[in-house]
């Protein structure tokens, strides 16, 4: 084969190869842009792009929710009750003295998987439960564990007093109601997972922030030293 024939063979081979790649590449592109393949081959097109920030009427930048951006984070942290608040606390079960209380705060529960983080105040069923401190009834809640429960938020909004296992609520007690120190809230019982043979009030003190909901995680504080002055 002479030089001219070799050059002609190379040119023909290259032309045929290029044509094959053009046809195959076009088919791949068409398949990649089809609806059935977009989620796999073009994720940026399948998912909506973030919307640009909008400007509110007052000129502040806002996200899609209309909430102003660029505001500082809420850095408020729960704080322990002050000595004045502690002096105002009342043993929340009628006819039970501070000397009758037992510190069960660090006892284990659920086969040792968690701490009690409350105290159990033993009393006969039907004994009056009273508010340990002034505040507002934030939630009356019935649960499988706590039974009839009450969440009362302190006047400054930073503390939630939690009462559980009540037999019944006081007549007329309702959410949003302001209560005074010593006001009757209900009666001792065994509702929820409490033993019917050991009626008691489960009483907890939770330190939170003023803007936190009643159900949000909070820092538990041992009520025993606060109620006994120790």
Backbone as CSV, one residue per row, in Angstrom:
resi,resn,N_x,N_y,N_z,CA_x,CA_y,CA_z,C_x,C_y,C_z
1,UNK,0.859,-1.195,0.000,0.000,0.000,0.000,0.893,1.243,0.000
2,UNK,0.646,2.148,-0.997,1.482,3.334,-1.081,1.031,4.391,-0.074
3,UNK,1.765,5.459,0.000,1.520,6.529,0.978,0.144,7.162,0.804
4,UNK,-0.288,7.372,-0.435,-1.581,8.010,-0.701,-2.719,7.150,-0.177
5,UNK,-2.622,5.819,-0.416,-3.665,4.914,0.061,-3.756,4.916,1.582
6,UNK,-2.594,4.955,2.267,-2.579,4.975,3.729,-3.263,6.236,4.275
7,UNK,-2.954,7.384,3.692,-3.553,8.643,4.138,-5.066,8.620,3.936
8,UNK,-5.504,8.079,2.757,-6.928,8.001,2.464,-7.648,7.098,3.457
9,UNK,-7.023,5.986,3.833,-7.618,5.058,4.818,-7.791,5.732,6.170
10,UNK,-6.778,6.486,6.595,-6.832,7.177,7.895,-7.956,8.204,7.917
11,UNK,-8.098,8.963,6.837,-9.136,10.003,6.764,-10.519,9.387,6.814
12,UNK,-10.732,8.294,6.055,-12.051,7.638,6.032,-12.394,7.081,7.411
13,UNK,-11.414,6.450,8.069,-11.647,5.871,9.406,-12.018,6.952,10.417
14,UNK,-11.284,8.059,10.366,-11.557,9.163,11.295,-12.942,9.740,11.061
15,UNK,-13.349,9.864,9.810,-14.672,10.436,9.491,-15.786,9.550,10.010
16,UNK,-15.644,8.245,9.788,-16.669,7.296,10.252,-16.761,7.303,11.788
17,UNK,-15.616,7.320,12.458,-15.596,7.340,13.944,-16.272,8.593,14.482
18,UNK,-16.003,9.737,13.904,-16.611,10.999,14.349,-18.117,10.963,14.178
19,UNK,-18.578,10.416,13.079,-20.017,10.352,12.822,-20.713,9.490,13.872
20,UNK,-20.076,8.367,14.215,-20.654,7.471,15.233,-20.773,8.180,16.571
21,UNK,-19.740,8.912,17.000,-19.755,9.622,18.286,-20.802,10.731,18.297
22,UNK,-20.994,11.401,17.187,-21.997,12.470,17.110,-23.397,11.896,17.309
23,UNK,-23.687,10.798,16.628,-25.010,10.177,16.751,-25.229,9.647,18.161
24,UNK,-24.226,8.938,18.736,-24.368,8.364,20.086,-24.482,9.447,21.130
25,UNK,-23.658,10.490,20.993,-23.712,11.584,21.971,-25.048,12.285,21.971
26,UNK,-25.634,12.495,20.775,-26.944,13.134,20.704,-28.012,12.317,21.390
27,UNK,-27.940,11.006,21.255,-28.932,10.140,21.918,-28.798,10.213,23.423
28,UNK,-27.562,10.241,23.946,-27.331,10.331,25.390,-27.879,11.632,25.955
29,UNK,-27.659,12.723,25.234,-28.148,14.022,25.707,-29.654,14.049,25.737
30,UNK,-30.286,13.480,24.704,-31.744,13.457,24.651,-32.319,12.638,25.805
31,UNK,-31.700,11.501,26.109,-32.172,10.661,27.210,-31.970,11.350,28.552
32,UNK,-30.866,12.065,28.709,-30.549,12.723,29.983,-31.524,13.827,30.309
33,UNK,-32.081,14.468,29.284,-33.008,15.582,29.524,-34.452,15.124,29.555
34,UNK,-34.718,13.845,29.378,-36.092,13.360,29.436,-36.598,13.423,30.862
35,UNK,-37.926,13.474,31.046,-38.533,13.602,32.369,-38.142,12.460,33.276
36,UNK,-38.077,11.252,32.732,-37.784,10.076,33.551,-36.368,10.060,34.082
37,UNK,-35.477,10.834,33.492,-34.082,10.808,33.902,-33.648,12.068,34.637
38,UNK,-34.496,13.073,34.757,-34.044,14.351,35.308,-33.604,14.243,36.765
39,UNK,-34.384,13.491,37.529,-34.044,13.388,38.946,-32.683,12.763,39.168
40,UNK,-32.279,11.870,38.242,-31.000,11.189,38.408,-29.850,11.941,37.766
41,UNK,-30.093,12.531,36.595,-28.991,13.123,35.851,-28.898,14.632,35.978
42,UNK,-30.017,15.293,36.428,-29.991,16.747,36.523,-30.669,17.188,37.822
43,UNK,-30.081,16.846,38.991,-30.720,17.165,40.273,-30.940,18.647,40.496
44,UNK,-30.089,19.482,39.935,-30.259,20.921,40.133,-31.535,21.427,39.476
45,UNK,-31.969,20.738,38.434,-33.173,21.144,37.755,-34.405,20.517,38.408
46,UNK,-34.217,19.349,39.055,-35.330,18.656,39.683,-35.765,19.356,40.965
47,UNK,-34.825,19.935,41.699,-35.147,20.600,42.961,-35.291,22.093,42.729
48,UNK,-36.275,22.737,43.388,-36.432,24.185,43.197,-35.255,24.949,43.773
49,UNK,-34.881,26.006,43.121,-33.796,26.843,43.593,-34.270,27.735,44.735
50,UNK,-33.376,28.082,45.677,-33.771,29.001,46.747,-34.239,30.327,46.187
51,UNK,-35.293,30.868,46.798,-35.810,32.149,46.344,-34.941,33.278,46.896
52,UNK,-34.746,34.315,46.136,-33.964,35.450,46.641,-34.679,36.136,47.783
53,UNK,-33.916,36.759,48.662,-34.498,37.463,49.789,-35.366,38.615,49.295
54,UNK,-36.468,38.813,49.984,-37.367,39.888,49.627,-37.162,41.061,50.569
55,UNK,-37.604,42.209,50.160,-37.482,43.400,50.982,-38.864,43.792,51.455
56,UNK,-39.022,43.887,52.776,-40.318,44.236,53.351,-40.604,45.708,53.138
57,UNK,-41.836,46.106,53.462,-42.239,47.490,53.271,-41.417,48.449,54.106
58,UNK,-40.932,47.956,55.267,-40.162,48.851,56.123,-38.692,48.880,55.760
59,UNK,-38.337,48.162,54.666,-36.969,48.220,54.192,-36.075,47.150,54.762
60,UNK,-36.582,46.303,55.699,-35.749,45.264,56.290,-35.755,44.046,55.389
61,UNK,-34.589,43.375,55.312,-34.497,42.159,54.531,-35.275,41.065,55.233
62,UNK,-36.041,40.292,54.443,-36.793,39.190,55.015,-36.621,37.964,54.170
63,UNK,-36.747,36.804,54.794,-36.738,35.537,54.071,-38.143,35.277,53.564
64,UNK,-38.391,34.074,53.069,-39.690,33.774,52.484,-40.819,33.873,53.489
65,UNK,-40.525,33.657,54.769,-41.562,33.716,55.794,-41.923,35.134,56.158
66,UNK,-41.159,36.116,55.716,-41.428,37.495,56.069,-40.800,37.896,57.388
67,UNK,-40.056,36.987,58.009,-39.398,37.298,59.274,-38.129,38.082,59.004
68,UNK,-37.884,39.172,59.706,-36.661,39.938,59.464,-35.431,39.085,59.687
69,UNK,-34.458,39.211,58.790,-33.204,38.495,58.927,-32.163,39.442,59.486
70,UNK,-31.045,38.856,59.889,-29.962,39.666,60.422,-30.143,40.018,61.882
71,UNK,-31.223,39.482,62.524,-31.416,39.753,63.936,-30.495,38.865,64.755
72,UNK,-30.062,39.321,65.925,-29.190,38.489,66.765,-29.944,37.280,67.271
73,UNK,-29.229,36.174,67.492,-29.835,34.969,68.024,-30.286,35.195,69.457
74,UNK,-31.320,34.443,69.870,-31.794,34.508,71.248,-30.826,33.735,72.123
75,UNK,-30.052,34.452,72.917,-29.021,33.837,73.741,-29.446,33.696,75.197
76,UNK,-30.725,33.941,75.485,-31.203,33.793,76.853,-31.041,32.345,77.297
77,UNK,-30.560,32.163,78.512,-30.368,30.827,79.062,-31.164,30.698,80.349
78,UNK,-31.680,29.490,80.647,-32.406,29.294,81.893,-31.521,29.597,83.098
79,UNK,-32.108,30.202,84.103,-31.362,30.525,85.316,-32.070,29.910,86.511
80,UNK,-31.305,29.588,87.540,-31.873,28.975,88.742,-32.746,29.980,89.471
81,UNK,-33.747,29.493,90.214,-34.609,30.407,90.961,-33.802,31.245,91.950
82,UNK,-34.176,32.496,92.091,-33.493,33.366,93.043,-33.865,32.961,94.460
83,UNK,-33.100,33.470,95.431,-33.381,33.154,96.833,-34.761,33.666,97.234
84,UNK,-35.172,34.788,96.646,-36.497,35.327,96.956,-37.588,34.399,96.446
85,UNK,-37.413,33.871,95.218,-38.379,32.925,94.679,-38.445,31.667,95.535
86,UNK,-37.302,31.210,96.001,-37.262,29.998,96.813,-38.017,30.199,98.115
87,UNK,-37.880,31.369,98.720,-38.574,31.641,99.985,-40.091,31.691,99.780
88,UNK,-40.513,31.979,98.581,-41.940,32.082,98.315,-42.590,30.726,98.040
89,UNK,-41.775,29.688,97.821,-42.336,28.390,97.481,-43.063,27.768,98.666
90,UNK,-44.169,27.140,98.347,-45.006,26.489,99.346,-45.037,24.998,99.049
91,UNK,-44.999,24.161,100.076,-45.149,22.725,99.851,-46.506,22.514,99.180
92,UNK,-46.529,21.916,97.978,-47.756,21.927,97.178,-48.807,20.881,97.541
93,UNK,-48.722,20.270,98.690,-49.752,19.327,99.140,-50.187,19.733,100.548
94,UNK,-51.472,19.855,100.718,-52.020,20.303,102.000,-51.670,19.326,103.125
95,UNK,-51.356,19.906,104.300,-51.040,19.156,105.519,-49.713,18.406,105.455
96,UNK,-48.909,18.663,104.436,-47.565,18.085,104.341,-46.558,19.172,104.672
97,UNK,-45.708,18.870,105.672,-44.688,19.836,106.085,-43.387,19.578,105.327
98,UNK,-42.526,20.578,105.336,-41.228,20.425,104.662,-40.447,19.253,105.239
99,UNK,-40.585,19.025,106.542,-39.861,17.930,107.188,-40.391,16.554,106.776
100,UNK,-41.572,16.510,106.169,-42.145,15.241,105.711,-41.642,14.833,104.331
101,UNK,-40.965,15.723,103.655,-40.548,15.463,102.276,-39.323,14.562,102.208
102,UNK,-39.225,13.822,101.119,-38.052,12.998,100.832,-37.455,13.432,99.504
103,UNK,-36.127,13.422,99.437,-35.449,13.843,98.216,-35.340,12.657,97.255
104,UNK,-36.253,12.602,96.302,-36.244,11.523,95.302,-35.796,12.032,93.933
105,UNK,-35.202,13.209,93.920,-34.839,13.853,92.653,-33.871,13.000,91.836
106,UNK,-32.891,12.394,92.492,-31.849,11.644,91.778,-32.151,10.158,91.680
107,UNK,-33.324,9.742,92.092,-33.693,8.334,91.963,-33.791,7.954,90.488
108,UNK,-33.528,6.691,90.206,-33.609,6.214,88.824,-35.023,5.768,88.501
109,UNK,-35.366,5.864,87.241,-36.656,5.433,86.743,-36.457,4.658,85.444
110,UNK,-37.486,3.926,85.021,-37.441,3.149,83.769,-36.233,2.221,83.750
111,UNK,-36.096,1.438,84.831,-35.008,0.447,84.947,-33.636,1.097,84.850
112,UNK,-33.530,2.299,85.397,-32.239,2.980,85.437,-31.882,3.763,84.199
113,UNK,-32.813,3.876,83.257,-32.493,4.569,82.001,-32.579,6.093,82.125
114,UNK,-33.203,6.592,83.187,-33.302,8.037,83.357,-33.415,8.379,84.834
115,UNK,-33.182,9.657,85.143,-33.341,10.151,86.503,-34.773,10.633,86.716
116,UNK,-35.191,10.634,87.954,-36.533,11.074,88.298,-36.715,12.564,88.020
117,UNK,-35.763,13.378,88.470,-35.752,14.832,88.273,-37.029,15.484,88.781
118,UNK,-37.516,15.014,89.892,-38.711,15.551,90.554,-38.744,14.940,91.940
119,UNK,-39.694,15.378,92.768,-39.892,14.702,94.044,-41.325,14.189,94.106
120,UNK,-41.491,13.052,94.764,-42.814,12.483,94.976,-43.263,12.828,96.394
121,UNK,-44.394,13.487,96.487,-44.938,13.887,97.786,-46.106,12.953,98.092
122,UNK,-45.872,12.038,99.018,-46.866,11.027,99.342,-47.980,11.639,100.190
123,UNK,-49.225,11.268,99.859,-50.387,11.766,100.598,-51.596,10.913,100.221
124,UNK,-52.593,10.846,101.091,-53.795,10.078,100.759,-54.481,10.627,99.514
125,UNK,-55.119,9.725,98.784,-55.872,10.126,97.603,-56.951,11.125,97.994
126,UNK,-57.075,12.187,97.218,-58.064,13.212,97.477,-57.545,14.391,98.272
127,UNK,-56.292,14.300,98.774,-55.696,15.436,99.477,-55.509,16.603,98.515
128,UNK,-55.763,17.800,98.978,-55.682,18.973,98.098,-54.252,19.245,97.645
129,UNK,-54.131,19.496,96.348,-52.873,19.970,95.762,-53.007,21.467,95.577
130,UNK,-52.017,22.227,96.010,-52.079,23.681,95.934,-50.868,24.224,95.177
131,UNK,-51.015,25.413,94.677,-49.959,26.012,93.868,-48.768,26.385,94.740
132,UNK,-47.593,25.920,94.354,-46.388,26.205,95.128,-45.961,27.662,95.006
133,UNK,-46.374,28.315,93.930,-45.983,29.706,93.682,-47.024,30.347,92.769
134,UNK,-47.090,31.660,92.742,-48.034,32.321,91.830,-47.612,32.137,90.376
135,UNK,-48.571,32.218,89.489,-48.255,32.081,88.073,-49.505,31.974,87.231
136,UNK,-49.340,31.411,86.038,-50.441,31.252,85.094,-50.506,29.803,84.635
137,UNK,-51.710,29.251,84.617,-51.892,27.882,84.135,-51.629,27.864,82.627
138,UNK,-50.517,27.269,82.256,-50.157,27.252,80.837,-50.764,26.050,80.115
139,UNK,-50.862,24.920,80.812,-51.403,23.733,80.136,-51.989,22.752,81.146
140,UNK,-53.187,22.262,80.831,-53.775,21.116,81.518,-53.672,19.961,80.536
141,UNK,-52.917,18.944,80.908,-52.585,17.897,79.938,-52.745,16.524,80.566
142,UNK,-53.435,15.645,79.852,-53.616,14.268,80.301,-52.734,13.359,79.448
143,UNK,-51.836,12.627,80.095,-50.924,11.745,79.366,-50.933,10.356,79.985
144,UNK,-50.443,9.379,79.227,-50.389,8.012,79.720,-49.424,7.881,80.890
145,UNK,-48.379,8.683,80.900,-47.366,8.594,81.950,-47.730,9.463,83.151
146,UNK,-47.953,10.728,82.921,-48.207,11.664,84.017,-49.649,11.717,84.473
147,UNK,-50.547,11.114,83.709,-51.955,11.187,84.076,-52.474,12.605,83.939
148,UNK,-53.210,13.068,84.931,-53.695,14.453,84.943,-52.560,15.363,85.398
149,UNK,-52.099,16.218,84.510,-50.961,17.071,84.825,-51.315,18.548,84.655
150,UNK,-50.528,19.394,85.326,-50.691,20.842,85.237,-49.315,21.472,85.037
151,UNK,-49.226,22.388,84.088,-48.019,23.187,83.876,-48.360,24.633,84.236
152,UNK,-47.702,25.166,85.243,-47.928,26.560,85.648,-46.637,27.339,85.457
153,UNK,-46.715,28.423,84.688,-45.543,29.264,84.435,-45.500,30.399,85.454
154,UNK,-44.302,30.663,85.953,-44.117,31.713,86.949,-44.432,33.084,86.371
155,UNK,-44.585,34.072,87.232,-44.956,35.416,86.790,-43.893,36.045,85.897
156,UNK,-42.622,35.671,86.078,-41.573,36.222,85.221,-41.366,35.396,83.956
157,UNK,-42.080,34.274,83.824,-42.008,33.458,82.622,-40.834,32.513,82.540
158,UNK,-39.983,32.478,83.560,-38.736,31.720,83.473,-38.780,30.363,84.161
159,UNK,-39.868,30.066,84.842,-39.976,28.807,85.578,-41.324,28.158,85.285
160,UNK,-41.308,26.840,85.113,-42.539,26.076,84.973,-42.619,25.082,86.127
161,UNK,-43.735,25.125,86.842,-43.998,24.189,87.929,-44.916,23.099,87.379
162,UNK,-44.471,21.862,87.538,-45.162,20.727,86.920,-45.752,19.822,88.005
163,UNK,-47.051,19.585,87.910,-47.788,18.756,88.866,-48.377,17.571,88.104
164,UNK,-48.121,16.345,88.590,-48.576,15.170,87.852,-49.231,14.138,88.769
165,UNK,-49.946,13.195,88.148,-50.662,12.090,88.789,-51.865,12.565,89.600
166,UNK,-52.404,13.737,89.293,-53.568,14.218,90.032,-54.765,13.291,89.818
167,UNK,-55.574,13.179,90.864,-56.814,12.418,90.738,-57.849,13.231,89.966
168,UNK,-57.890,14.528,90.237,-58.844,15.408,89.552,-58.341,16.841,89.623
169,UNK,-58.812,17.668,88.678,-58.518,19.097,88.696,-59.527,19.813,89.586
170,UNK,-59.101,20.955,90.119,-60.031,21.781,90.885,-61.129,22.282,89.954
171,UNK,-62.335,22.375,90.462,-63.461,22.815,89.648,-63.214,24.228,89.118
172,UNK,-63.381,24.406,87.829,-63.210,25.714,87.210,-61.796,26.033,86.770
173,UNK,-60.828,25.175,87.108,-59.447,25.436,86.696,-59.346,25.346,85.176
174,UNK,-58.682,26.337,84.559,-58.587,26.343,83.105,-57.290,26.989,82.649
175,UNK,-56.906,26.690,81.441,-55.686,27.253,80.867,-55.819,28.765,80.722
176,UNK,-54.717,29.452,80.990,-54.709,30.903,80.917,-55.109,31.569,82.222
177,UNK,-55.561,30.782,83.170,-55.995,31.334,84.459,-54.794,31.684,85.330
178,UNK,-54.841,32.824,85.964,-53.800,33.216,86.915,-54.129,32.628,88.280
179,UNK,-53.110,32.065,88.927,-53.315,31.450,90.238,-52.377,32.101,91.251
180,UNK,-52.810,32.136,92.468,-52.005,32.701,93.545,-51.273,31.580,94.284
181,UNK,-50.304,31.936,95.046,-49.592,30.971,95.893,-50.572,30.353,96.885
182,UNK,-50.622,29.035,96.938,-51.503,28.334,97.852,-52.885,28.030,97.298
183,UNK,-53.192,28.479,96.076,-54.513,28.228,95.507,-54.676,26.744,95.180
184,UNK,-55.855,26.213,95.434,-56.133,24.798,95.190,-56.173,24.520,93.693
185,UNK,-55.429,23.477,93.291,-55.329,23.105,91.886,-56.040,21.799,91.574
186,UNK,-56.162,20.942,92.573,-56.760,19.629,92.347,-56.516,18.743,93.542
187,UNK,-56.485,17.433,93.292,-56.309,16.479,94.387,-55.258,15.432,94.036
188,UNK,-54.610,14.915,95.063,-53.597,13.868,94.921,-54.263,12.598,94.393
189,UNK,-53.561,11.894,93.523,-54.111,10.657,92.992,-53.040,9.718,92.490
190,UNK,-53.427,8.822,91.587,-52.516,7.831,91.004,-52.743,7.716,89.500
191,UNK,-53.172,8.792,88.874,-53.425,8.742,87.435,-52.113,8.570,86.672
192,UNK,-52.220,8.110,85.449,-51.008,7.851,84.666,-50.400,6.515,85.062
193,UNK,-49.083,6.488,85.154,-48.401,5.237,85.476,-48.073,5.095,86.958
194,UNK,-48.692,5.899,87.823,-48.451,5.809,89.261,-49.176,4.605,89.843
195,UNK,-48.619,4.066,90.907,-49.231,2.912,91.566,-50.502,3.327,92.294
196,UNK,-51.538,2.516,92.144,-52.793,2.783,92.841,-52.636,2.637,94.350
197,UNK,-51.616,1.898,94.774,-51.377,1.676,96.202,-50.529,2.784,96.830
198,UNK,-50.032,3.696,96.012,-49.159,4.747,96.542,-49.501,6.089,95.896
199,UNK,-50.673,6.641,96.186,-51.024,7.948,95.611,-50.025,9.013,96.051
200,UNK,-49.706,9.889,95.144,-48.725,10.939,95.454,-48.789,12.037,94.408
201,UNK,-48.150,13.156,94.717,-47.980,14.233,93.746,-46.549,14.190,93.226
202,UNK,-46.404,14.105,91.940,-45.101,14.236,91.287,-44.909,15.722,91.011
203,UNK,-43.914,16.329,91.657,-43.721,17.783,91.542,-42.335,18.072,90.995
204,UNK,-42.289,18.838,89.915,-41.012,19.183,89.276,-40.937,20.689,89.046
205,UNK,-39.716,21.190,89.027,-39.454,22.601,88.722,-38.547,22.638,87.498
206,UNK,-38.975,23.346,86.471,-38.247,23.401,85.207,-37.872,24.839,84.884
207,UNK,-36.594,25.066,84.671,-36.118,26.399,84.285,-36.100,26.505,82.767
208,UNK,-36.737,27.542,82.247,-36.894,27.703,80.812,-36.642,29.152,80.433
209,UNK,-37.088,29.552,79.264,-37.007,30.949,78.851,-38.425,31.448,78.585
210,UNK,-38.586,32.742,78.615,-39.927,33.325,78.540,-40.639,33.002,77.233
211,UNK,-39.882,32.776,76.156,-40.509,32.533,74.859,-40.612,31.053,74.513
212,UNK,-40.185,30.167,75.419,-40.239,28.727,75.159,-41.637,28.187,75.453
213,UNK,-42.060,27.196,74.690,-43.352,26.565,74.911,-43.282,25.619,76.107
214,UNK,-44.441,25.265,76.643,-44.496,24.406,77.819,-43.915,23.025,77.562
215,UNK,-43.969,22.565,76.310,-43.535,21.212,75.985,-42.070,21.143,75.558
216,UNK,-41.417,22.276,75.397,-40.031,22.275,74.945,-39.089,21.832,76.070
217,UNK,-37.939,21.239,75.707,-36.984,20.806,76.734,-36.591,21.959,77.654
218,UNK,-36.447,21.647,78.948,-36.086,22.655,79.938,-35.139,22.027,80.946
219,UNK,-34.512,22.852,81.754,-33.555,22.371,82.749,-34.265,22.102,84.066
220,UNK,-34.193,20.859,84.528,-34.831,20.503,85.784,-34.003,20.998,86.968
221,UNK,-34.699,21.438,88.004,-34.078,21.903,89.251,-34.660,21.070,90.391
222,UNK,-33.826,20.674,91.318,-34.292,19.854,92.437,-35.198,20.673,93.352
223,UNK,-36.476,20.307,93.493,-37.383,21.074,94.356,-37.107,20.881,95.844
224,UNK,-36.472,19.778,96.203,-36.340,19.439,97.631,-35.620,20.532,98.443
225,UNK,-34.411,20.949,98.054,-33.759,21.992,98.853,-34.494,23.326,98.818
226,UNK,-35.231,23.588,97.751,-35.966,24.836,97.650,-37.179,24.837,98.579
227,UNK,-37.797,23.678,98.757,-38.976,23.582,99.619,-38.598,23.426,101.086
228,UNK,-37.422,22.889,101.346,-37.015,22.642,102.742,-36.051,23.695,103.272
229,UNK,-35.573,24.586,102.369,-34.632,25.614,102.810,-33.253,25.103,103.052
230,UNK,-32.903,23.959,102.512,-31.571,23.387,102.717,-30.606,23.813,101.618
